[in-house]
Amino acid sequence: MALSNENVQKLEHENTVLNANEPQKAKKKGMSKKADLIFYICMIAYPVIQFCIFYVGVNFNSIILTFQKFDPKTGELMEWVLWDNLGDALKKMLGEEDLFPLLMNSLKVYGLSFIISVPLGLFFSFGIYKKIPLGNFFRVMLFMPSIISGVIMVTIYMIFCDEGYPEIAKSLFGATGRVKGLLENKGVSDFGAIFFYNTWFGFGGGVLMYSNAMSGNISPEMVEAAELEGCSGIKEFIYITFPLIFPTFSTFTITGVAGIFTNQFGLFTFFGSAAGKYIQTYGYYLYIETLEATQTTYPLLASMGVWLTLVAAPMTFIVKWFMEKIDPTAD
């Protein structure tokens, strides 16, 4: 059926209007993309600058210090060396008996955290995810230490350990005489008290991440189907929940291994620079030594950091490879 002249003119007019609007639409789209790009750059610029200065810059400067020697009197650069600082650091780390407990404490802190803190975090997260009674209350209480200032929380906790615990021990067990506080007993008691605090303090972030992963990654239909088949809570966690949140668990495990030798165990907040060698970790030791260091001792500390990195980095990549190998969500 042929179109009339009037219809043809209308179609031509509409095409002309559409063609005239195309450049304007393209221009608006280009301006929108440019505005999005500017907004993205503004948002990402600050963290990128921070990363470049406080991570790349600091670590690059530490590596440079490894190959420098300074005059003990003037503090000025004296010469460039290849092995001297690394050799001295290795002798100090392996030759001094009082530094060996630092290595063991660092490994012990991570090992106990992995064996005790991680399962407890998963247990509480699963309970919150399954909406147990008072689940939201526990969620808030476990996250509370992360909200309140660490110094305030440590002060309250120290008062409880040194003053509250002795009174509780007397009333419950009928102890007579003076009962030492938990932080006064050197060895198992004070280590256990600090470990308990760190476990409690670290629960907030872990529980929040795990419970959010469970809520976001697990299909309610899958859980309902499993319950109809008679699946118990333990089986649900083992065969459904944990495999589906394995990437989150893997991330926490890998970052934990990477931070073995930088973990201060909260000792500076508890003791300042007066923590005993029997309880110190390498992270705490290097932090205190750096605070009290001079220009001439920086190269030795930087060299110790390089040696610890050479140990921690392969361990991290091995754990990462292993986690990817056993990841049930990878298939």
RODRENDO-546876 format. One record per residue: x, z, y of N, C-alpha, C, CB in turn; residue in three letters. Coordinates in steps of 0.001 Angstrom, whole numbers, padded with zeros to 6 digits, always signed. Glycine has a CB too. Example, Ala and Ser with C-alpha at 12.3 -4.5 7.8 and 13.67 -1.06 7.14 Angstrom:
+013190+007800-005690+012300+007800-004500+013200+007800-003300+011308+009046-004473ALA +012850+007080-002250+013670+007140-001060+012900+007870+000030+014084+005725-000598SER 
! end
This chain:
+000855+000000-001198+000000+000000+000000+000883+000000+001238-000963+001234+000011MET +000679-000952+002094+001531-001099+003278+001188-000033+004312+001375-002508+003892ALA +002207+000391+005011+002015+001373+006068+001648+000669+007352+003272+002228+006264LEU +000774+001308+008118+000413+000750+009420+001558+000945+010397-000879+001403+009963SER +001489+000181+011488+002535+000290+012518+002604+001695+013100+002286-000721+013640ASN +001440+002320+013196+001402+003682+013762+002130+004680+012868-000052+004136+013966GLU +001916+004559+011531+002592+005463+010585+004097+005222+010558+002016+005288+009175ASN +004447+003933+010636+005877+003603+010659+006548+004206+011874+006085+002086+010648VAL +005904+004133+013011+006464+004700+014238+006602+006229+014137+005579+004328+015442GLN +005610+006875+013485+005683+008348+013301+006869+008740+012422+004370+008882+012669LYS +007033+007994+011315+008158+008290+010412+009487+008084+011109+008091+007413+009158LEU +009585+007008+011892+010829+006750+012623+011108+007859+013635+010760+005389+013337GLU +010032+008341+014280+010193+009417+015267+010662+010718+014585+008855+009659+016026HIS +010064+011033+013430+010446+012249+012700+011887+012173+012234+009522+012472+011500GLU +012296+010982+011733+013695+010810+011305+014655+010957+012465+013890+009449+010652ASN +014238+010440+013626+015093+010548+014817+015273+012002+015218+014499+009749+015989THR +014164+012789+015174+014216+014217+015537+015105+014980+014554+012785+014834+015558VAL +014933+014669+013239+015748+015346+012210+017222+015032+012390+015297+014930+010796LEU +017509+013761+012635+018918+013374+012823+019511+014008+014075+019045+011847+012907ASN +018660+014188+015089+019146+014811+016328+019404+016298+016131+018138+014604+017466ALA +018634+016949+015224+018809+018394+014974+019960+018707+014027+017535+018975+014407ASN +020392+017714+013236+021462+017952+012264+022743+018465+012915+021757+016680+011503GLU +023242+017837+013992+024472+018370+014625+024309+019801+015135+024888+017474+015786PRO +023102+020105+015662+022877+021459+016166+022902+022475+015027+021540+021537+016915GLN +022267+022100+013876+022273+023000+012725+023687+023208+012204+021377+022452+011612LYS +024436+022099+012130+025823+022192+011655+026666+023043+012596+026442+020791+011520ALA +026403+022914+013908+027145+023697+014893+026833+025185+014769+026825+023212+016306LYS +025519+025498+014594+025119+026905+014426+025714+027492+013150+023582+027030+014395LYS +025723+026666+012073+026288+027137+010807+027771+027407+010943+026044+026119+009696LYS +028466+026510+011660+029898+026712+011888+030168+027949+012717+030498+025502+012571GLY +029355+028182+013750+029513+029377+014583+029234+030640+013783+028581+029312+015799MET +028242+030578+012895+027917+031742+012059+029087+032077+011129+026632+031477+011230SER +029675+031051+010512+030822+031271+009637+032002+031838+010419+031226+029965+008947LYS +032212+031318+011622+033323+031808+012448+033103+033274+012836+033477+030936+013721LYS +031842+033630+013158+031533+035026+013498+031741+035936+012295+030086+035151+014008ALA +031340+035453+011101+031558+036242+009875+033046+036442+009612+030899+035551+008663ASP +033826+035380+009850+035277+035469+009632+035912+036467+010599+035934+034081+009795LEU +035491+036429+011857+036026+037369+012852+035667+038797+012480+035491+037039+014261ILE +034421+039010+012047+033988+040348+011640+034803+040828+010438+032478+040352+011302PHE +035014+039958+009460+035797+040312+008269+037225+040676+008646+035799+039152+007260TYR +037827+039879+009545+039218+040150+009969+039303+041503+010675+039739+039023+010911ILE +038330+041779+011540+038330+043064+012256+038179+044245+011295+037200+043094+013295CYS +037352+044084+010271+037124+045165+009319+038336+045393+008417+035897+044863+008473MET +039002+044309+008029+040086+044415+007056+041443+044655+007724+040146+043154+006211ILE +041530+044429+009038+042825+044516+009718+043417+045921+009653+042680+044089+011170ALA +042589+046930+009917+043104+048306+009968+043670+048765+008629+042002+049258+010404TYR +042917+048642+007513+043511+049052+006232+044725+048223+005835+042478+048965+005142PRO +044743+046919+006188+045910+046085+005853+047133+046554+006626+045628+044594+006158VAL +046944+046872+007912+048070+047373+008727+048567+048697+008164+047647+047548+010218ILE +047634+049569+007806+048024+050842+007196+048818+050625+005915+046789+051692+006904GLN +048352+049713+005066+049046+049414+003808+050455+048893+004082+048248+048383+002980PHE +050578+048001+005047+051891+047414+005355+052869+048471+005878+051740+046283+006390CYS +052362+049387+006716+053253+050379+007323+053565+051514+006354+052629+050942+008601ILE +052511+052116+005790+052698+053357+005021+052982+053130+003541+051479+054217+005154PHE +052827+051924+003040+053191+051653+001641+054361+050674+001553+051981+051093+000872TYR +054141+049462+002075+055202+048451+001984+056422+048885+002796+054690+047077+002481VAL +056181+049291+004059+057291+049672+004924+058053+050883+004411+056785+049950+006306GLY +057313+051923+004008+057952+053157+003536+058746+052903+002264+056902+054252+003290VAL +058158+052174+001314+058855+051922+000049+060043+050987+000240+057892+051331-000977ASN +059900+050007+001122+061031+049115+001401+062180+049899+002035+060596+047954+002329PHE +061842+050809+002958+062872+051634+003587+063545+052553+002570+062267+052463+004722ASN +062771+053054+001600+063357+053906+000562+064350+053132-000296+062259+054500-000321SER +064007+051897-000617+064923+051069-001415+066200+050782-000630+064240+049742-001830ILE +066067+050516+000670+067259+050270+001507+068135+051517+001565+066846+049844+002943ILE +067497+052707+001686+068270+053954+001740+069072+054187+000465+067341+055137+001982LEU +068593+053661-000651+069291+053838-001926+070708+053276-001873+068511+053168-003053THR +070935+052281-001044+072238+051607-000996+073018+051938+000276+072047+050101-001099PHE +072660+053047+000932+073352+053441+002161+073979+054822+002007+072381+053430+003354GLN +075074+055025+002738+075688+056343+002842+075896+056651+004311+077034+056411+002059LYS +075614+057927+004666+075700+058335+006061+076791+059376+006241+074356+058882+006549PHE +077356+059392+007421+078398+060366+007748+077770+061756+007835+079114+059996+009086ASP +078268+062743+007063+077685+064101+007086+077734+064765+008457+078403+064979+006094PRO +078706+064394+009277+078871+065038+010591+077996+064385+011652+080337+064985+011031LYS +078042+063058+011722+077336+062357+012793+075949+061867+012363+078166+061183+013268THR +075728+061708+011055+074459+061194+010564+074319+059699+010734+073336+061877+011256GLY +075406+059016+011102+075360+057569+011293+075721+056851+009994+076313+057139+012428GLU +075245+055613+009892+075514+054814+008700+077015+054608+008547+074782+053454+008773LEU +077526+054994+007385+078963+054917+007144+079333+053675+006337+079441+056169+006420MET +078578+053416+005261+078883+052254+004427+077688+051929+003529+080152+052511+003571GLU +077736+050692+002996+076761+050257+002006+077366+050419+000621+076323+048786+002254TRP +076586+050933-000312+077081+051177-001669+076108+050547-002661+077250+052710-001946VAL +076566+050382-003880+075724+049769-004904+075193+050792-005897+076497+048697-005641LEU +076078+051608-006462+075721+052492-007565+075865+053964-007223+076563+052176-008758TRP +076607+054289-006175+076968+055686-005903+075748+056599-005824+077752+055777-004606ASP +074779+056245-004990+073599+057102-004817+072761+057169-006091+072739+056592-003658ASN +072600+056040-006766+071831+056020-008013+072523+056856-009081+071640+054576-008510LEU +073867+056768-009129+074620+057570-010100+074512+059052-009815+076078+057159-010105GLY +074634+059427-008535+074520+060849-008159+073121+061384-008467+074840+061041-006654ASP +072106+060562-008195+070727+060994-008467+070500+061185-009966+069719+059969-007908ALA +071033+060273-010772+070860+060381-012216+071556+061623-012762+071396+059131-012911LEU +072765+061898-012243+073485+063106-012663+072714+064363-012276+074891+063139-012039LYS +072118+064351-011096+071367+065525-010633+070116+065736-011475+070984+065372-009149LYS +069451+064636-011813+068200+064738-012560+068424+065125-014015+067450+063429-012494MET +069506+064632-014609+069768+064910-016019+070762+066046-016234+070278+063669-016692LEU +071579+066314-015217+072642+067304-015395+072268+068709-014981+073832+066890-014634GLY +071329+068844-014060+070949+070170-013588+069808+070721-014443+070537+070123-012097GLU +070036+071871-015032+069047+072449-015942+067744+072821-015234+069626+073674-016619GLU +067841+073188-013951+066630+073635-013264+065715+072479-012873+067001+074423-012031ASP +066160+071217-013070+065298+070078-012783+064550+069595-014026+066118+068943-012203LEU +065015+069966-015211+064329+069535-016430+062904+070082-016517+065121+069972-017651PHE +062647+071351-016144+061249+071830-016166+060316+071023-015269+061199+073282-015745PRO +060850+070404-014210+060007+069597-013332+059420+068419-014099+060809+069097-012115LEU +060270+067774-014901+059804+066655-015718+058739+067112-016705+060976+066011-016467LEU +058998+068223-017368+058053+068727-018364+056742+069146-017711+058660+069908-019130MET +056830+069783-016534+055606+070196-015835+054773+068983-015410+055958+071051-014603ASN +055452+067923-014927+054728+066719-014514+053984+066102-015689+055691+065694-013904SER +054674+066026-016837+054038+065468-018034+052927+066390-018549+055089+065237-019140LEU +053171+067711-018452+052179+068671-018926+050915+068622-018079+052760+070082-018918LYS +051067+068506-016774+049908+068448-015881+049059+067218-016210+050360+068416-014394VAL +049713+066060-016388+048948+064858-016708+048320+064968-018095+049844+063614-016628TYR +049095+065457-019068+048578+065569-020433+047369+066476-020522+049653+066077-021355GLY +047451+067644-019891+046325+068573-019920+045117+068008-019173+046734+069917-019316LEU +045388+067315-018071+044281+066707-017323+043571+065661-018165+044790+066074-016020SER +044364+064874-018904+043766+063820-019724+042992+064407-020900+044849+062864-020235PHE +043521+065487-021480+042896+066075-022668+041691+066949-022309+043920+066902-023443ILE +041763+067653-021162+040715+068614-020797+039809+068079-019684+041346+069936-020358ILE +040411+067670-018577+039618+067300-017400+038792+066046-017624+040521+067098-016209SER +039393+065035-018253+038668+063772-018440+037455+063940-019352+039602+062713-019017VAL +037594+064560-020541+036401+064765-021370+035315+065596-020686+036793+065431-022661PRO +035741+066642-019951+034751+067454-019237+034037+066633-018169+035422+068679-018597LEU +034798+065800-017449+034191+064943-016442+033184+063982-017044+035255+064172-015707GLY +033535+063395-018198+032606+062493-018886+031369+063248-019369+033303+061808-020074LEU +031578+064475-019873+030471+065288-020382+029475+065611-019268+031004+066589-021011PHE +029990+066095-018118+029102+066429-017007+028430+065175-016441+029882+067153-015902PHE +029173+064076-016380+028596+062832-015865+027460+062348-016751+029670+061748-015755SER +027649+062446-018072+026603+062017-019004+025364+062904-018869+027127+062049-020457PHE +025593+064208-018672+024469+065114-018479+023689+064792-017218+024954+066541-018429GLY +024413+064485-016130+023746+064127-014876+023008+062803-015030+024767+064041-013719ILE +023630+061868-015738+023005+060557-015965+021713+060691-016786+023994+059610-016686TYR +021717+061640-017729+020533+061848-018572+019520+062784-017922+020947+062405-019926LYS +019806+063157-016659+018869+063973-015873+018562+065314-016544+017570+063205-015649LYS +019617+066032-016901+019437+067378-017444+018914+068297-016347+020770+067927-018030ILE +018286+069438-016697+017819+070382-015672+018972+070822-014765+017165+071616-016334PRO +018726+070863-013481+019711+071254-012455+020881+070274-012392+020238+072670-012735LEU +020688+069046-012873+021765+068061-012863+022249+067738-011466+021316+066802-013539GLY +021318+067530-010532+021706+067226-009146+022399+068408-008488+020481+066825-008323ASN +021981+069628-008861+022636+070826-008325+024095+070871-008770+021894+072107-008782PHE +024337+070623-010066+025708+070614-010573+026524+069497-009917+025713+070448-012103PHE +025881+068387-009671+026573+067267-009041+027070+067655-007650+025646+066044-008954ARG +026210+068315-006893+026591+068758-005541+027686+069827-005612+025356+069310-004779VAL +027528+070797-006517+028487+071889-006627+029861+071391-007076+027971+072940-007599MET +029880+070412-007974+031149+069868-008435+031814+069025-007358+030942+069040-009692LEU +031012+068406-006497+031570+067587-005424+031909+068414-004185+030595+066484-005054PHE +031419+069646-004117+031608+070497-002948+033076+070663-002547+031008+071846-003210MET +034008+070922-003495+035405+071088-003080+035996+069867-002403+036241+071435-004262PRO +035448+068686-002692+035961+067469-002063+035463+067322-000629+035557+066246-002878SER +034397+068023-000287+033829+067938+001058+034477+068963+001984+032308+068149+001016ILE +034629+070192+001480+035197+071278+002286+036713+071121+002350+034814+072671+001697ILE +037300+071566+003437+038745+071495+003618+039480+072145+002452+039148+072161+004929SER +040523+071459+001969+041303+071969+000849+041948+073306+001143+042356+070983+000470GLY +042402+073497+002383+043043+074758+002760+042044+075914+002666+043624+074665+004192VAL +040805+075667+003121+039775+076709+003059+039448+077040+001611+038500+076264+003807ILE +039296+076006+000780+038967+076232-000624+040075+076990-001341+038707+074907-001326MET +041335+076644-001064+042463+077337-001698+042517+078788-001242+043795+076627-001373VAL +042268+079021+000041+042284+080396+000556+041227+081247-000137+042054+080406+002078THR +040008+080713-000255+038932+081444-000942+039305+081698-002389+037604+080664-000867ILE +039864+080682-003040+040209+080793-004458+041340+081805-004667+040616+079417-005020TYR +042320+081812-003753+043430+082766-003868+042936+084202-003695+044519+082453-002824MET +041997+084409-002778+041434+085751-002588+040718+086191-003864+040455+085777-001376ILE +039982+085264-004481+039306+085597-005725+040316+085952-006825+038420+084429-006174PHE +041373+085137-006957+042371+085366-008020+043131+086673-007823+043363+084205-008071CYS +043499+086977-006573+044357+088138-006318+043576+089429-006089+045230+087869-005123ASP +042347+089326-005612+041581+090533-005306+040293+090646-006138+041235+090556-003826GLU +039611+089543-006308+038356+089581-007050+038545+089747-008544+037579+088337-006789GLY +039478+088993-009114+039695+089059-010563+040077+090463-011039+040778+088075-010966TYR +041031+091170-010378+041357+092533-010831+040145+093456-010876+042406+093137-009926PRO +039272+093355-009874+038090+094207-009854+037120+093840-010983+037386+094101-008499GLU +036984+092561-011242+036113+092124-012342+036666+092600-013679+035965+090584-012345ILE +038004+092501-013845+038639+092940-015089+038434+094434-015307+040137+092611-015071ALA +038514+095199-014239+038322+096652-014359+036893+096985-014758+038671+097353-013037LYS +035935+096304-014141+034533+096631-014418+034098+096150-015798+033631+096021-013353SER +034623+095015-016251+034197+094470-017543+034920+095102-018724+034415+092980-017566LEU +036231+095324-018557+037043+095781-019690+037507+097227-019553+038246+094888-019847PHE +037108+097862-018458+037484+099257-018266+038971+099464-018086+037018+100064-019418GLY +039645+098486-017527+041095+098605-017319+041382+099686-016289+041705+097253-016865ALA +042431+100448-016541+042848+101500-015611+044156+101096-014945+043005+102862-016342THR +044413+101670-013797+045632+101333-013076+045467+100013-012342+046824+101264-014034GLY +046573+099501-011889+046552+098265-011111+046567+097050-012038+047751+098215-010143ARG +045605+096174-011836+045540+094917-012596+046083+093800-011708+044063+094599-013068VAL +047060+093072-012215+047656+091989-011433+046677+090831-011287+048958+091503-012087LYS +046764+090200-010127+045962+089006-009908+046471+087834-010730+045953+088642-008437GLY +045648+086813-010856+046014+085659-011685+047240+084935-011159+044854+084690-011771LEU +047399+084883-009854+048536+084170-009273+049790+085022-009221+048193+083693-007886LEU +049673+086317-009520+050848+087192-009535+051606+087106-010853+050434+088631-009276GLU +050901+086763-011922+051534+086679-013236+052206+085321-013397+050499+086910-014365ASN +053511+085324-013387+054239+084067-013480+054198+083540-014908+055692+084245-013014LYS +053949+082227-015026+053935+081615-016345+052574+081043-016663+054336+082621-017402GLY +051982+081499-017757+050719+080932-018226+049576+081250-017270+050391+081453-019622VAL +049543+082473-016750+048416+082910-015937+048289+082111-014651+048551+084375-015614SER +049365+082046-013854+049245+081335-012583+049138+079828-012795+050440+081652-011685ASP +049810+079295-013813+049665+077870-014109+048218+077562-014499+050636+077444-015241PHE +047636+078417-015344+046252+078218-015754+045284+078309-014597+045876+079221-016798GLY +045532+079264-013684+044648+079424-012528+044700+078202-011626+045025+080675-011736ALA +045912+077680-011390+046057+076494-010535+045500+075258-011226+047533+076270-010166ILE +045700+075180-012547+045153+074044-013287+043628+074062-013231+045638+074065-014752PHE +043027+075241-013358+041571+075358-013263+041090+074877-011899+041124+076815-013504PHE +041786+075287-010843+041392+074866-009500+041487+073349-009357+042270+075554-008443TYR +042601+072756-009819+042775+071310-009704+041738+070554-010508+044162+070909-010155ASN +041373+071116-011672+040341+070479-012498+039002+070499-011774+040219+071186-013868THR +038664+071661-011225+037415+071799-010490+037416+070901-009257+037190+073260-010086TRP +038519+070882-008525+038634+070098-007303+038542+068607-007606+039948+070414-006586PHE +039098+068194-008752+039093+066776-009086+037829+066295-009758+040235+066476-009956GLY +036931+067219-010090+035693+066842-010764+034804+065967-009892+034936+068079-011182PHE +034754+066264-008591+033797+065610-007707+033869+064102-007761+034012+066061-006307GLY +035051+063564-007474+035214+062107-007463+034982+061497-008824+036592+061736-006975GLY +035529+062128-009869+035380+061598-011217+033937+061576-011680+036202+062403-012176GLY +033241+062696-011491+031839+062777-011901+030996+061766-011134+031293+064197-011682VAL +031256+061618-009839+030504+060672-009021+030719+059247-009514+030913+060792-007546LEU +031966+058875-009797+032268+057524-010253+031693+057254-011640+033772+057300-010262MET +031879+058207-012548+031378+058008-013917+029856+057937-013962+031864+059134-014826TYR +029195+058861-013261+027728+058869-013292+027156+057616-012635+027185+060124-012592SER +027800+057136-011554+027342+055895-010918+027564+054699-011841+028074+055672-009578ASN +028689+054706-012565+028953+053622-013514+027908+053620-014629+030371+053756-014111ALA +027533+054813-015090+026514+054896-016146+025162+054394-015640+026382+056348-016656MET +024809+054753-014420+023517+054332-013875+023482+052833-013598+023210+055100-012595SER +024630+052268-013194+024656+050860-012803+024949+049887-013928+025658+050670-011748GLY +025675+050319-014965+026130+049393-016009+025295+049421-017282+027545+049698-016357ASN +024445+050437-017430+023716+050599-018688+022254+050229-018490+023841+052047-019214ILE +021775+049308-019303+020388+048858-019214+019454+049923-019794+020202+047510-019955SER +018425+050326-019055+017458+051308-019588+016775+050801-020864+016391+051633-018525PRO +016553+049469-020928+015921+048908-022125+016772+049122-023363+015656+047425-021935GLU +018094+048996-023198+018997+049206-024324+018928+050649-024813+020434+048849-023931MET +018898+051596-023864+018825+053011-024223+017486+053317-024903+019011+053900-022968VAL +016396+052754-024374+015079+052979-024980+015024+052434-026404+013981+052329-024129GLU +015624+051257-026608+015640+050670-027948+016438+051540-028915+016227+049254-027907ALA +017551+052086-028432+018362+052962-029276+017618+054244-029612+019684+053292-028589ALA +016883+054790-028649+016120+056012-028908+014994+055766-029916+015540+056561-027599GLU +014391+054585-029843+013328+054254-030808+013887+054133-032228+012627+052936-030406LEU +015164+053763-032312+015823+053660-033623+016338+055005-034113+016975+052669-033556GLU +016093+056065-033328+016517+057403-033736+017940+057751-033356+016368+057542-035197GLY +018469+057090-032341+019847+057353-031908+019920+058699-031192+020362+056217-030979CYS +020839+059557-031616+021009+060869-030983+021804+060729-029687+021719+061854-031945SER +021852+061822-028921+022579+061802-027658+024069+061540-027847+022381+063109-026932GLY +024655+062141-028890+026089+061952-029151+026373+060501-029512+026569+062887-030285ILE +025545+059927-030391+025740+058527-030774+025525+057592-029590+024791+058150-031914LYS +024548+057945-028752+024312+057122-027560+025545+057090-026668+023107+057651-026771GLU +026175+058257-026495+027379+058311-025655+028526+057520-026286+027810+059774-025427PHE +028711+057685-027610+029853+057056-028288+029699+055543-028381+030022+057639-029686ILE +028502+055080-028735+028322+053661-029056+027748+052824-027913+027429+053536-030243TYR +027146+053490-026911+026545+052731-025810+027182+053076-024466+025044+052994-025750ILE +027119+054368-024117+027538+054777-022775+029028+054568-022538+027190+056230-022546THR +029853+055164-023394+031291+055090-023152+031833+053661-023190+032019+055929-024168PHE +031439+052814-024158+031940+051429-024121+031577+050681-022846+031407+050667-025300PRO +030386+050954-022287+029958+050221-021097+030603+050732-019813+028463+050296-020966LEU +031125+051966-019821+031832+052466-018628+033344+052494-018879+031325+053890-018245ILE +033778+051833-019937+035203+051853-020272+036082+051329-019130+035448+051026-021526PHE +035684+050280-018396+036530+049837-017276+036804+050938-016252+035879+048665-016581PRO +035797+051778-015960+036004+052894-015030+036969+053916-015622+034662+053570-014686THR +036765+054261-016888+037672+055171-017583+039092+054610-017608+037180+055429-019013PHE +039214+053323-017852+040529+052670-017892+041235+052755-016540+040381+051201-018313SER +040481+052543-015467+041074+052609-014119+041618+053999-013825+040036+052220-013052THR +040842+055038-014142+041302+056411-013926+042542+056712-014763+040186+057408-014261PHE +042584+056220-015998+043727+056472-016874+044986+055804-016336+043435+055975-018290THR +044865+054568-015907+046029+053818-015414+046568+054432-014128+045661+052343-015176ILE +045675+054758-013197+046137+055355-011937+046735+056745-012171+044975+055444-010929THR +046223+057454-013191+046795+058762-013520+048219+058645-014006+045956+059457-014571GLY +048495+057651-014856+049862+057432-015347+050772+057025-014192+049882+056347-016458VAL +050272+056169-013310+051086+055720-012168+051459+056876-011243+050334+054649-011374ALA +050621+057917-011205+050879+059035-010293+051472+060267-010953+049621+059418-009617GLY +052021+060123-012163+052577+061284-012871+053641+061986-012039+053171+060855-014215ILE +054547+061231-011438+055674+061830-010741+055428+062017-009246+056893+060989-010943PHE +054216+061733-008783+053876+061999-007378+052832+063102-007248+053364+060723-006707THR +052316+063578-008372+051295+064627-008363+051918+065972-007989+050600+064723-009742ASN +051466+066550-006866+052000+067841-006413+051319+069030-007073+051860+067958-004916GLN +050222+068783-007778+049491+069835-008474+048908+070857-007499+050403+070533-009475PHE +048786+070473-006242+048229+071375-005239+049122+072555-004898+046920+071883-005705GLY +050392+072507-005294+051278+073668-005127+051608+073956-003672+052560+073453-005894LEU +051720+072906-002858+052080+073142-001451+050963+073892-000737+052371+071806-000727PHE +049728+073587-001075+048602+074290-000447+048570+075750-000875+047270+073607-000802THR +048964+076019-002118+048969+077387-002624+050167+078189-002118+048964+077375-004138PHE +051355+077611-002223+052580+078385-001996+053442+077889-000837+053400+078380-003237PHE +053047+076817-000170+053938+076247+000831+055200+075733+000151+054287+077290+001920GLY +056338+076077+000677+057613+075639+000080+058213+076710-000835+058619+075282+001183SER +057419+077737-001197+057957+078881-001955+057540+078896-003415+057521+080163-001313ALA +057020+077790-003939+056623+077772-005355+057853+077888-006247+055837+076479-005691ALA +057754+078665-007324+058874+078844-008236+059178+077584-009025+058593+079981-009182GLY +060454+077422-009419+060856+076229-010155+060118+076108-011489+062360+076246-010394LYS +059714+077231-012064+059063+077217-013372+057716+076508-013350+058881+078628-013868TYR +057134+076353-012150+055801+075756-012042+055812+074449-011261+054848+076731-011384ILE +056935+074093-010685+057013+072904-009839+056889+071620-010655+058321+072900-009062GLN +056342+070590-010004+056345+069236-010550+057297+068382-009718+054904+068623-010559THR +057600+067194-010212+058504+066312-009463+057891+065907-008130+058842+065061-010286TYR +056569+065711-008107+055919+065353-006857+056099+066426-005800+054451+065100-007087GLY +055929+067685-006203+056109+068806-005278+057570+068932-004857+055628+070117-005920TYR +058478+068830-005817+059911+068981-005539+060385+067935-004523+060727+068860-006847TYR +060028+066677-004735+060459+065623-003820+059829+065790-002438+060106+064251-004392LEU +058598+066263-002403+057927+066478-001116+058634+067566-000315+056448+066855-001331TYR +058939+068681-000965+059611+069783-000273+061019+069381+000147+059663+071029-001169ILE +061738+068708-000754+063097+068275-000437+063100+067287+000729+063755+067640-001670GLU +062104+066437+000794+062023+065473+001896+061719+066172+003207+060957+064413+001609THR +060872+067202+003174+060568+067954+004398+061813+068626+004963+059491+069004+004123LEU +062675+069106+004074+063858+069846+004496+065119+068983+004546+064081+071009+003570GLU +064960+067673+004276+066133+066799+004173+066672+066411+005549+065784+065539+003381ALA +067920+065989+005546+068563+065419+006733+068878+063953+006450+069867+066213+007115THR +069391+063270+007443+069694+061852+007275+070658+061603+006122+070274+061291+008555GLN +071574+062537+005892+072594+062332+004854+072045+062540+003440+073766+063277+005087THR +070937+063265+003304+070386+063522+001963+069233+062597+001597+069918+064953+001868THR +068770+061798+002554+067698+060854+002249+068078+059857+001144+067314+060099+003506TYR +069296+059289+001168+069640+058318+000108+069550+058902-001301+071040+057789+000333PRO +069936+060173-001483+069860+060794-002804+068407+060928-003252+070545+062173-002793LEU +067546+061365-002344+066131+061510-002688+065479+060157-002947+065387+062242-001572LEU +065879+059158-002142+065348+057815-002363+065773+057279-003724+065811+056866-001254ALA +066992+057576-004119+067488+057136-005427+066743+057821-006559+068985+057410-005551SER +066425+059096-006380+065624+059792-007390+064248+059152-007505+065489+061290-007044MET +063683+058771-006372+062395+058095-006390+062460+056756-007115+061899+057890-004977GLY +063573+056037-006939+063743+054753-007631+063799+054961-009135+065017+054038-007148VAL +064551+055983-009592+064646+056260-011029+063280+056630-011608+065655+057391-011291TRP +062533+057443-010886+061206+057839-011372+060248+056642-011406+060623+058956-010482LEU +060402+055742-010440+059589+054525-010438+059924+053643-011633+059793+053744-009136THR +061228+053557-011955+061647+052751-013104+061120+053317-014420+063165+052662-013153LEU +060789+054600-014420+060186+055206-015612+058670+055034-015585+060552+056705-015709VAL +058062+055295-014430+056595+055281-014333+056011+053870-014384+056157+055959-013050ALA +056702+052893-013785+056156+051533-013726+055968+050918-015116+057071+050644-012895ALA +056986+050934-015995+056749+050392-017349+055653+051151-018101+058043+050434-018164PRO +055626+052471-017940+054572+053254-018594+053193+052794-018123+054758+054761-018309MET +053066+052538-016825+051782+052107-016269+051364+050762-016829+051855+052035-014750THR +052308+049812-016886+051978+048478-017396+051668+048513-018892+053132+047507-017125PHE +052348+049374-019626+052062+049508-021062+050663+050068-021277+053108+050416-021745ILE +050314+051118-020512+048975+051706-020616+047915+050695-020200+048867+052975-019749VAL +048191+049937-019135+047249+048901-018684+047042+047859-019780+047761+048221-017389LYS +048130+047407-020388+048017+046423-021479+047227+046998-022646+049416+045980-021957TRP +047477+048249-022982+046782+048885-024103+045297+049024-023803+047391+050262-024408PHE +044969+049430-022586+043565+049596-022205+042827+048258-022245+043459+050217-020802MET +043478+047203-021790+042849+045884-021841+042677+045417-023285+043681+044862-021051GLU +043599+045840-024150+043555+045435-025554+042367+046069-026276+044861+045814-026258LYS +042081+047323-025955+041014+048036-026655+039703+048056-025894+041441+049439-026932ILE +039645+047380-024752+038433+047381-023928+037292+046711-024690+038684+046658-022575ASP +036230+047461-025016+035119+046868-025788+034286+045879-024965+034210+047973-026320PRO +034435+045902-023625+033653+044982-022783+034379+043675-022531+033322+045636-021458THR +035599+043540-023074+036388+042349-022796+035903+041122-023557+037824+042606-023126ALA +035244+041317-024703+034806+040187-025537+033550+039518-024970+034538+040663-026974ASP 
! end
